[in-house]
Amino acid sequence: MTQEQTMVPFLHPYQANFIRHQLLQLIGAFYFAGDHRVLAASREGVEDTILSTFPGATPEQRALLQDAKNVRDKDELKVYMSRLEPHVIPFPEITAPEIRKLFPKVKKLVLPDLQSIDRSKLTYLGWRDIATSSLYLVYRNGDKWAGKEFKFVPGPKNRTMICTWCHTTGSGDDVALVTSRVKTKVVDGYKTLGNHLCLDSAVCNSRITSTTEMEAMLASLR
């Protein structure tokens, strides 16, 4: 077995998305940069950006990451991303009973199909209950599970909004205002906090390249 095959997984799904995003920009440089010096600078910039995301990478991991700068088109991108797949840390396994415990106040909780989920693509687990206009999110808070229920209001189809987490624009059917009630320091006091998120969590997971905004938003709701 090669060193690459024996490497311990070290990439989170959102980091794999980040690398893909960087390489799509590099492919654009290959298509549109007319000067070889510009192209060389683009390759060097992508390499530095990717490596800076993994300061603790082993020599073997660095070698794999450095190969990213050699991607020139979408076919080579597909091949390179397939090399990264075995090194992605999947979203932890969670059972239906564990999910139900996270939402004790929801009497008839609609659950996602856990068997069909590709955990190697998930930064968080999310699903909708259309009947109650609810968006449920499950994520890891340190070494514990945490869950949050949001209410969503689809916006007009002719208006675009930006998802706070993946920074992708979408119509009111794709990105909507989601809200959640949070206790305040006032006795029996509550306030409602809202933000714009993708309603299709699988799509959002495929685009999210950082957890900074996600962690900040969820921390404000605890």
N, C-alpha and C positions, 0 to 999 in steps of 0.2 A: 504493500500500500504506500501511496505517496504521502508526503507531509501534509499536503492539502486535504487528503482524504481523512487523515487522523486528527485534524484540528478540532478543538472543542468549539461549539457554536458561540459566537461572540457578537453577532449582529441582532439588534432588535428590528422588528418589521418596519418601523418608521425610519430607521437608519438605512435599511435597504431601499426604501422609497427615496430617501435623500440622495443616495448614490445614483439611482436611476435618473432623478431630476438633474443632477449635475452632468450626467453623461448625455442627456438629451440636449443640454446647452452646448456641450462639446461637439456633438454631431452637427448642430447648427453652425458651429464655427468651421467645420470641415466643408460644409456646403457653401458657405457665404464668404469665408475669409479668403481674399485673393493673395494675401501676403503670407509667406511661410513663417515669417517672424511672428505674425499675429497668431497663427495656428500653434506655434511652439509655445508662445506665452499662454494661450488658452489651455493647452495640455498641462503645462506646469501649474497653472492656477487651479485646475480641477484636482490634480494630484495633491497639492498642498491643502486644499479645502477638505478633501476626503480624509487625508491622514490626520489633520488637526482634530477631526471628530473622534478619533480613536487614539488618544495619547498613550494609552497603556498597551497598545497592540504588540504582539510578539513579532519576532522577525518573519515568521511564516505568514502571519496575518498581514503584516505590512507589505510583503511581496505580493499577496493576492490583491490587496487594495491598490497597489501601485500599477498593477496591470490594467486598471480602469482607464488610464490615459491612452491606451492603445486602441480603444474602441473608436471606430470610424463611421459606422452606420448602424441602422436599426437591427440588422441581422446579427452583427457582432455584439450589439447591446443585449439581444436575447440570449446569445451564447454566454456572455459574461454574467448576466443575472442568474442563469442556470447554475453557474459555478458557485455563486453566492448562496443559493438556496439551502444547501446542506449545513450552512454555518449560521442560519437564522435561528434565534431563540424563540420558540413558539409561545403564544399566549398560554398561560397555565390552564390546565384542565379544571373545569368546574362542573358540578352536577346540578341537576334540576332542584333537588332539595336545598342545596347551598344557595341557589339563586332565590328560592322562595323565602329563605331566612332573611335575605337582604331587603325584602319588601313585605314586612309583616302586616302592613295596613291595607295591602291590596288583596281583596278577598278572592277575586277570580283573575289571577295573574296569567296573562298569555305568555307562554315561554317560546324562545326561539328553538329551531331544530338543531340541537347541539351536535348531532351526528353528522350533519352536512357542512359544518363550519370548518374551514381551513385555518387552524390556529396560527399557522406560520405567517398569515397575512393580517393578523389582528394586533392592534395596539390597545384597543378596548373592545368590549362586546356591547353591541347596541342593537335594539330592535324596537319596532313600533306596534302599538295596539290601535288600529285605525278607529275602532268602535268608541274608544274613550279619548282619542286624540292624545295618547300618551307616548312618550319616547323614554325607553328605559336604557340606562347605561350601567355596565358593570366593569370595574377596573380594580387593579391592585393598589392598595394604599399601604406601602411598606410591605409587611408580611401578612397583611389581612385583606380580605375582600371588602369592597365597598360598592354600594349601589345607589343610584339616584334616579328618581322619576321626574320627568319634565312633562309639561303640557305644551303642545305645539299648535300654532295657528298658521296654516299655509297662507302665503301671500299671493298677490296677483301674478298671473303668469307672464304678464308683460313687463314685470319689474325684476331686476336682478339684484341679488344680495350676495354677500361674501361670508363664507363659513369661517368662523373664528379660529377653528382648529386646523383646517387644511388649506385655508386661504384661496379656495376655489369659488368662482362665481356660479350662481345658478338662479333659475326662476323660482317663483314662490312654491312650486311643487317640489323643488330640489333642496333649496335652502330656506329655512323658516325661522321665525322667532320662537325660541323655546324658553319657558319660564319655570321657576321652581320657588316654592315658599321656604323661607329660612327663618328660624327663630332669632329674635333679637334679645338684648339684655333686659328690655322692658318685660315685666311679668305678663305672660300670655301674649306677648307681642310677636308679630311676624312681619316680614317684608318679602316682596316678590322681586327676584332677580331674573334678568333675562339676557339672552344672547342669541346670535344667529348661528345655527348649526345645520349640517347636512341631515336630511331626513333619512337618507339611505346610508346607514352606518358602514356597510360593506364598501361602498364607493368612497366614503370619507377615509376609511382605513387604508384604502389603496393609494391615497393621495397625501396623507399626513406625513410630514417630514421632520416634525419636532413635537415634543410633548409639553413644551413650555407653556403655551396658552391653555392647553387642556388642564394641566396640573394647577395653574393659577385659578382657573375658573372653578374647578371642583373644590379647591381649597377654600374658596370664598363661600361655598355652599355648605360647609360642614357645620 
